[in-house]
C-alpha cells in the first residue's frame, strides 16, 4: 500500500508542506507498529474494579516514543497558535485521521480530546497566569482536563439553557448545579474543569448570560455522583462523569476572558475540534474497512463454499465504503483549509457539512464490517463494536446533527430569492427565444413565460 503521504488527495496536496508529509508517514508508522498493537494491552491493563480508573503505564512508554519521534502537540494550528508544532489545520487533519485508527494514539501524542480543545481555549483566551498554571502542564502531558457544559435537566443542545450558577462573592465565584457527560473526569490525572455556567441569568442578551471559569478538580464541594456508560462501555480511565457542584468556591481570576463572554469562548473552542472528531472518525472508517477486507477474504471461513468477497453484495459494500470514505475526507479537508484561510467563524458552513456527514458515513462503514463478522463483530474479539459506539457519540457531541442541519438549512434557504430570480430570468429569455424563432413549446420542462 502507498504511504500516507502518497495517499494525500490531489485536490489538497499543494497545501501540504514537505515537512508535514514526512511527519504524516512517521505518524502512520507509529500508529501501525506501536499504537494499534498496544490497544489490546492497554485495555487488558485496565483490569476490573478500582484498577479500571488507574493509568496503565504502557501509555507513558508510548508517550516517550512519540516525543522521540517529534510527534507531540500537533493540533495547535500554524498561524493561530505559537505553542504548537507548526502544522496547519489541514496538515494536522491528515495526521488526526491516523490517530483515529487506534484507541491510544491520540493520547500517546498528546493530541486527545478534550485536552486539545481545552489547550486551544487556554492558548487563545487564557490570561498569562492561567496559561502558566494550566496550559503548560497540559502541553507537557503531565495532567489532563475536562470541558464541563452539558446538564441533565435541560436541553443542552441549546447552550443558552445551561443552569449551573456562577455567582460573584467578593474576590471569589461560587458555583452551584450539576453537569453530566463530562468526558475525562474519571481520569485520576484530570486536574482542571473548564466550566460553562450562568453569571447573569437576567441579561437581556441570552448569549451574554454565560461565562466560562476554570475550577481545579479537587476543589471542595465537587461530587462525582456516577460514571456513565456509552452503549455499555465505561471508557475507563477517561470516563464520562455526572458531577454535582455545591457551593464550590474559586478565585475571581479563574474567569476566562471576562463575565458574559462564555459563548464567545465556547464557539472559539469548538470549530477546529469538530474537524478533529471528523478526521478521527474517517480513520476509524478506514480501519473498519481493513477489517472488512480481512474477513471478506478469510480462506478458513467460507459460507456456502465461497469467500465472502465472492458474494456480490460484499463487493458492493467494499466499493461503496471506498467511495464514501474518500468523499467524506474531501469534505473535512476542505473545512480545514477554510479555517486555515480565515478562522473557524468564517468556515461555519464547511465545518457543519463535515460535522453532519462524517459520523453517519463512518457508522455505515463500520456496520458493514460488523455484519461481515457476524456475532464476532459485536463482541470484544474485534475493535468494531467499540469503534461503532465511539463514533455514534460524535453525532451528538459538539451539537447534535439536527442542530447543524437546521442552521445549515436556514443559511442555504436564504438563497431562495436568488435562485428564483435566476430561474425566472432564464425562463424569460427562453420565452423571448421561442417568439424570435416562432417555435412552439414541446416537451419543455417549464411553462414558458410563467411567473414563479
Secondary structure, DSSP 4 states (H G I P E B T S, - for coil): ---GGGGS-HHHHTTS-HHHHHHHHHHHHHIIIIIHHHHHHHHHHH-SGGGGGS--THHHHHHHHHHHTT-S-TTS-TTT-SSS-S--HHHHHHHHHHHTT-SSHHHHTT--TTHHHHHHHHHHH--HHHIIIIIHHHHTTS-EEEEE---SSS-TTSGGG---EEEEETTEEEEEEEEEEEETTTSTTEEEEEEEEES-TT-SSGGGSEEEEEEETT-TTEEEEEE--BTTB--TTT-EEEEEEEEEEEEGGGBSSSTT-HHHHHHHHHHHHHHHHHHHHHHHHHHHHHHHHHHHT-TT--GGGS-GGGSHHHHHHHHHHHHHHHHHHHHHHHHHHHHHHS-TGGGHHHHHHHHHHHHHHHHHHHHHHHHHHGGGGGSTTSSHHHHHHHHHHHTTTTS-HHHHHHHHHHHHHTTHHHHHHHHHHHHHHHHHHHHHTT----S-SS-TT---
